[in-house]
């Protein structure tokens, strides 16, 4: 095979291998965010230092961002105690406290801001103080991983950093 053909073949191979990377880099933040994401970790930080796992070391949950600007999310701490009554409306104060402290969910719409941040327009939330509020998040997507920085944690202390992995 002539040298020219080998060079052309090598160039085509490099292009084909690099094309998926280049395509991801050209996407907007919204295009990168759209889809279903699985929660990997959710930690509270104060002054950039981890002070606790909000939902335990192995949280469960999903974030969903749609193309038309809707979102929904939930995070659950595995191993929360079951209610003795087997009725979610008649839990004891201790059972209700553990259930609430180990769970958050919210839904609404989102807007991508010119500075690369995302504003969540929260319609409803399991933490009532966040209902009908607009909240900014710093979002970074690298490949199939997304980092979401919440400047004011729902715990009232510090900030939160949530790490996600693409589910689809």
Secondary structure, 3 states (H helix, E strand, C coil): CCHHHHHHHHHHHHHHHHHHHHHHHCCCHHHHHCEEEEEEEEEEEECCEEEEECCCCCCEEEEEECCCCEEEEEEECCCCCCCCCCCHHHCCHHHHHHHHHCEEEEEEEEEECCCCEEEEEEEEECCHHHCCEEEEEEEEEECCEEEEEECCCCCCCCEEEEEEEECC
